[in-house]
Amino acid sequence: SAVISQKPSRDICQRGTSLTIQCQVDSQVTMMFWYRQQPGQSLTLIATANQGSEATYESGFVIDKFPISRPNLTFSTLTVSNMSPEDSSIYLCSVPGAGTYEQYFGPGTRLTVT
Amino acid sequence: GDSVTQMEGPVTLSEEAFLTINCTYTATGYPSLFWYVQYPGEGLQLLLKATKADDKGSNKGFEATYRKETTSFHLEKGSVQVSDSAVYFCALLSGASKIIFGSGTRLSIRP
């Protein structure tokens, strides 16, 4: 299994500002995923980040709002831009398991926008 | 598109009670199915999985059987403990790598 860390673990931000969330994996992976879990809700995939190419966004999510970087095979960042209270959520990154069809999740970043 | 529907919570049981959390799915073909668990204050963890029809996934006393006839993957445990209190998510693998989650079921176990 992969060990995934995220920074920050939580933050409280002002409306209109941006926050960059980091995701670090202890092994090299081709694909990394970013999810959002709104309060009391399930997880929704934001985008898939492949190293060396632009991220692929799911319906309802756009690059201008959630820019993603993937500079190498062990690291990715997700920026939540021009935040509003509706962006208050837990943001999680995940990576696929090797040949097992499952995904491993980071501990999440709890974001509160005031 | 692919989707997962699971039993709404919250579910409250007494310790040693039998647990069932229902999960059904809609998908093209026969996707891999999962149960994930989120303990209070912790990250999401894979609880068990099944990759083909009639497979039974099991872990920590929990079981779920992949039923293609009923497109279901119900989670069961014969005797729950207080430490099982958590939110449980049913999920499926859509395509090569996208996981689609159900809405989650919050389980609380009374001592």
Interface residues (C-beta under 8 A of the other chain):
Chain A: M31 F33 Q41 S42 L43 T44 L45 T48 L92 S94 P96 T100 Y101 E102 Q103 Y104 F105 G106 P107 G108
Chain B: S32 F34 Y36 E42 G43 L44 Q45 L46 K49 T51 F89 L93 S97 K98 I99 I100 F101 G102 S103 G104
